[in-house]
Amino acid sequence: MKRIVNLFVLPAARTPGGPPEPAKEFSVEAPTLDQLREATRARLIADGYRVRSISFGPRGLIAYAEERR
């Protein structure tokens, strides 16, 4: 299955509690819902983000991450 991920990134200058940037979108693919979440986490870590949360929304996954300093 394939799902769209809406990624909200907190810039390093605004962490720990500032507002995130507008959402970026990308897609992930995996055989199960649990593996979709793990695939999203792996992609974000590979892209250099610190993952705050990943959840399922009505139109795909929603992720919050921090830029690394």
Order of alpha helices (4+ residues) and beta strands (2+ residues): beta-beta-alpha-beta-beta
